[in-house]
Each structure stands twice: as C-alpha cells, then as structure tokens.
Amino acid sequence: MKSLFFVAVATGIFTGTSTSSNAQTSVNPERLAAQSKPKVSLKFIDGIEIAPEKISNASEFSGNESVKTILPGNVAKANSSASLTSIEACSSLQFKYAMMMDKDVESISNLTLYSFIEEWWGTRYRYGGTNKKGIDCSAFVGELVQNVYGIKLPRVAKDQFKVCEKVANEELKEGDLLFFNTRGGVSHVGLYLGNNYFVHSSVNGGVTISSLTDDYYSRKFISGGRIAAE
C-alpha cells in the first residue's frame, strides 16, 4: 500500500515537473526575443526641412526624384539671387562711392563720372588753378562737365549760374550744378551726385565730396542749376 502511495506521489512530481518544463520552454524564446530587440529612437535634426521637388504629373514619378535639403535662411537667399548677382557684378569703385554717400551700389551707374572724380580726388584747391597741380571750384566743374557730359561751360561760377535752368532742392538730379554764396554773390559751385551729396573743389579739402546737409553748405546754398544740352 505504501509502495503504491510513493509511486503515485513520484508520478505526480515528475508529471508536474515535466509540465512546468514544457511551459517554460514555450515562453522563454518569446521573452528572449523581446529582450534581444534593440530599442530604436527617432532623432530629428533641428532647423532642417526636407522638401521633395515638385512633380507636375504623377505618371512622371520614377522613384528617382531628388530630395533637397533646405537649410535655414537659404530660401531668402535663393529669392534674392538675382539682386545678389547684380551686386556682385559691381566694381570696387561703385562700392567705394556707394558707401561714402550711403547709396545703393547699383545707383552708382555713371562710371565715367565716378572715374573722373577718382582721378581728381584730393587734388588741392588753388584759386585760378586749372590742372592737377591745383584747381579752383569753377575750373573743376567745367573740366568735369566737359569730360563726362561733353558740354563746355563758362569759366567762372557766376557765369555758369547764368546759363543754367534753376532747380528746386527736391528736384535735383545727378549732374545738376549747385551754387553757393561763400564770399558775396555766386562764388562757389559743385556738381550734385544724389542723396544730398556733391563733388567740388573745396578751399580746405581740395577735390572732395560734401553734403548739402552740412551746416556750412546748407547756410551758403543759393540754388541748383540744370545745364541745358547744346
């Protein structure tokens, strides 16, 4: 009787062990597989937008269309590519005088005029002078107008004033003359360049560029004058 009881117990133990073992083998592969899978996390790069090229017809899509990476700020640069191209085509002479007079580089378009100014820049003032050893205001303006515009002017400022059509300040254009009363009557002249700036041969600085907004020249200014084409 006891032997039968031990047989039954032993059978139950071995049977339970076998069942547990079978159950364990069916679960562990799934758990191990789950543990062995690498964790994948999505990473995004800040400030980068991926934009596919526009496809006009779905039937044209071949799967090989390129993808553009657009960095921040590149859109604005692309939109202004035309203006950048025109600026890059400008010369150092244009950049120099644009910066000096706070003008757009593209507005410095009369290269003959600015080349003449550059050639004479800094030439000292000399009353009655007519060359690069020394030149006065009316001789300089006369030389400039003849070389750049092909028009011959009278020698002295007051006579130049007489042959010009008078122009109001708000109507001044590049190439107009500016007349000043520095020592009684029309006694000084310069040539207008735009944005209130003019080139002239000044007593203190020689051939240079000054502004109508300067206190001295704003007080001495008489009128603008437009040269009549011959």
C-alpha positions as CSV (number, residue, x, y, z in Angstrom):
1,M,0.0,0.0,0.0
2,K,2.8,2.4,0.9
3,S,4.6,1.5,-2.2
4,L,1.6,2.4,-4.3
5,F,1.4,5.8,-2.5
6,F,5.0,6.6,-3.2
7,V,4.6,5.6,-6.8
8,A,1.6,7.9,-7.1
9,V,3.5,10.8,-5.4
10,A,6.5,10.2,-7.5
11,T,4.4,10.1,-10.7
12,G,2.7,13.4,-9.7
13,I,6.0,15.1,-9.0
14,F,7.6,14.0,-12.3
15,T,4.5,14.9,-14.2
16,G,4.3,18.4,-12.7
17,T,8.0,18.9,-13.4
18,S,7.6,17.8,-16.9
19,T,4.6,20.2,-17.4
20,S,6.4,23.1,-15.9
21,S,9.4,22.4,-18.0
22,N,7.3,22.3,-21.2
23,A,5.6,25.5,-20.3
24,Q,8.9,27.2,-19.6
25,T,10.3,26.3,-22.9
26,S,7.3,27.7,-24.7
27,V,7.6,31.1,-23.0
28,N,11.3,31.8,-22.8
29,P,12.0,32.2,-26.6
30,E,9.4,35.0,-26.9
31,R,10.8,36.8,-23.8
32,L,14.4,36.4,-25.0
33,A,13.4,37.6,-28.5
34,A,11.7,40.7,-27.0
35,Q,14.8,41.4,-24.8
36,S,17.2,41.0,-27.7
37,K,15.4,43.5,-30.0
38,P,17.3,46.8,-30.0
39,K,15.4,49.9,-28.9
40,V,15.0,52.3,-31.8
41,S,14.5,56.0,-31.1
42,L,13.7,58.7,-33.7
43,K,16.1,61.6,-33.8
44,F,15.3,64.9,-35.6
45,I,17.8,67.5,-36.7
46,D,16.7,70.9,-35.6
47,G,16.3,73.6,-38.3
48,I,16.4,71.2,-41.3
49,E,13.4,70.8,-43.6
50,I,13.3,68.1,-46.3
51,A,11.3,69.2,-49.3
52,P,10.9,67.0,-52.3
53,E,10.9,68.6,-55.7
54,K,7.6,69.4,-57.2
55,I,6.2,66.8,-59.5
56,S,3.8,68.2,-62.2
57,N,2.5,64.8,-63.2
58,A,2.1,61.7,-61.1
59,S,2.8,59.5,-64.1
60,E,6.3,61.1,-64.4
61,F,7.4,59.9,-61.0
62,S,10.0,57.3,-61.4
63,G,11.1,57.0,-57.8
64,N,14.5,58.6,-58.6
65,E,13.5,62.2,-57.9
66,S,16.0,64.1,-55.8
67,V,15.3,65.4,-52.4
68,K,16.5,68.9,-51.5
69,T,17.8,69.8,-48.0
70,I,16.9,73.4,-47.3
71,L,18.9,75.0,-44.5
72,P,17.5,77.9,-42.5
73,G,17.9,81.2,-44.4
74,N,18.6,79.6,-47.8
75,V,15.1,80.3,-49.0
76,A,15.6,84.1,-48.6
77,K,19.0,83.8,-50.3
78,A,17.5,81.9,-53.2
79,N,14.7,84.5,-53.7
80,S,17.3,87.3,-53.8
81,S,19.7,85.6,-56.1
82,A,19.0,88.0,-58.9
83,S,19.8,91.1,-56.8
84,L,22.9,89.4,-55.4
85,T,24.1,88.7,-59.0
86,S,23.8,92.3,-60.0
87,I,25.6,93.5,-56.8
88,E,28.4,91.0,-57.4
89,A,28.9,92.5,-60.9
90,C,29.6,95.9,-59.4
91,S,33.1,97.3,-59.3
92,S,35.2,98.3,-56.3
93,L,34.7,101.9,-57.5
94,Q,31.0,101.6,-57.2
95,F,31.2,100.1,-53.7
96,K,33.6,102.8,-52.6
97,Y,31.3,105.7,-53.5
98,A,28.1,103.9,-52.6
99,M,29.4,103.5,-49.0
100,M,30.7,107.1,-48.9
101,M,27.3,108.6,-49.8
102,D,25.1,105.9,-48.3
103,K,23.6,105.0,-51.7
104,D,22.6,101.7,-53.3
105,V,25.6,100.2,-55.1
106,E,23.5,99.8,-58.3
107,S,22.7,103.5,-58.3
108,I,26.4,104.3,-59.0
109,S,25.9,103.7,-62.7
110,N,27.7,106.5,-64.4
111,L,31.2,105.0,-64.2
112,T,32.6,107.8,-66.4
113,L,31.6,110.4,-63.8
114,Y,33.0,108.4,-60.8
115,S,36.2,107.5,-62.7
116,F,36.7,111.2,-63.3
117,I,36.1,112.0,-59.6
118,E,38.5,109.2,-58.6
119,E,41.2,110.5,-60.9
120,W,41.0,114.1,-59.5
121,W,40.3,113.1,-55.9
122,G,42.4,115.0,-53.4
123,T,43.8,117.5,-55.9
124,R,44.4,120.6,-53.9
125,Y,42.5,123.8,-54.3
126,R,44.2,126.7,-55.9
127,Y,42.4,129.9,-56.8
128,G,42.7,130.4,-60.6
129,G,44.2,126.9,-61.0
130,T,43.1,124.7,-63.9
131,N,45.1,121.5,-63.6
132,K,46.1,118.7,-61.2
133,K,48.8,120.9,-59.5
134,G,45.8,122.9,-58.2
135,I,42.3,123.7,-59.3
136,D,39.5,126.0,-58.2
137,C,35.8,125.1,-58.0
138,S,34.6,126.5,-61.3
139,A,37.5,125.1,-63.3
140,F,37.0,121.7,-61.7
141,V,33.2,121.7,-62.5
142,G,34.0,123.0,-66.0
143,E,36.5,120.2,-66.6
144,L,34.2,117.5,-65.2
145,V,31.1,118.6,-67.3
146,Q,33.2,118.8,-70.5
147,N,34.8,115.4,-70.0
148,V,31.8,113.5,-68.7
149,Y,28.8,115.2,-70.5
150,G,30.6,116.8,-73.4
151,I,29.3,120.3,-72.6
152,K,31.5,123.4,-72.3
153,L,30.7,125.8,-69.5
154,P,31.8,129.4,-68.9
155,R,35.0,129.7,-66.8
156,V,33.7,131.3,-63.6
157,A,30.9,130.2,-61.2
158,K,28.6,133.3,-61.6
159,D,28.6,132.8,-65.4
160,Q,27.9,129.1,-65.0
161,F,25.0,130.1,-62.9
162,K,23.6,132.3,-65.6
163,V,23.5,129.6,-68.3
164,C,21.7,127.1,-66.0
165,E,18.0,126.5,-65.5
166,K,17.2,127.0,-61.8
167,V,16.2,123.8,-60.0
168,A,14.5,123.4,-56.6
169,N,16.1,121.2,-54.0
170,E,13.5,118.4,-54.2
171,E,14.0,118.2,-58.0
172,L,17.8,117.9,-58.0
173,K,19.2,115.1,-60.1
174,E,22.7,113.7,-60.7
175,G,24.6,116.1,-62.9
176,D,22.9,119.3,-61.8
177,L,25.1,122.1,-60.5
178,L,24.9,123.6,-57.0
179,F,25.7,127.2,-56.4
180,F,26.8,128.8,-53.1
181,N,27.4,132.3,-51.7
182,T,30.7,131.9,-49.8
183,R,32.1,135.5,-50.2
184,G,29.4,137.6,-51.7
185,G,27.2,136.6,-54.7
186,V,27.7,133.3,-56.6
187,S,31.2,132.4,-55.5
188,H,31.3,128.6,-55.3
189,V,30.0,125.7,-57.4
190,G,29.8,121.9,-57.2
191,L,28.1,119.1,-59.1
192,Y,25.2,117.1,-57.5
193,L,25.6,113.3,-57.1
194,G,22.4,112.4,-55.3
195,N,21.3,111.8,-51.7
196,N,22.3,115.4,-50.8
197,Y,26.0,114.8,-51.8
198,F,28.0,116.8,-54.3
199,V,31.6,116.8,-55.6
200,H,33.6,120.1,-55.7
201,S,37.0,121.6,-55.2
202,S,36.8,123.0,-51.6
203,V,39.3,125.5,-50.2
204,N,40.2,123.2,-47.3
205,G,40.0,119.7,-48.7
206,G,40.6,120.1,-52.4
207,V,38.6,117.9,-54.7
208,T,36.2,116.0,-52.4
209,I,32.6,115.1,-51.7
210,S,30.5,117.1,-49.2
211,S,26.8,117.1,-48.1
212,L,24.2,119.8,-48.5
213,T,23.1,118.9,-45.0
214,D,26.4,120.2,-43.6
215,D,25.7,123.3,-41.6
216,Y,28.1,125.4,-43.6
217,Y,26.9,124.4,-47.0
218,S,23.2,124.5,-46.1
219,R,23.6,128.1,-45.0
220,K,25.6,129.2,-48.0
221,F,23.5,127.3,-50.6
222,I,21.8,129.5,-53.3
223,S,20.2,127.2,-55.8
224,G,20.6,124.2,-58.0
225,G,21.1,124.7,-61.8
226,R,20.4,122.3,-64.6
227,I,22.7,122.5,-67.6
228,A,21.0,123.0,-71.0
229,A,22.2,120.4,-73.5
230,E,23.9,122.0,-76.5
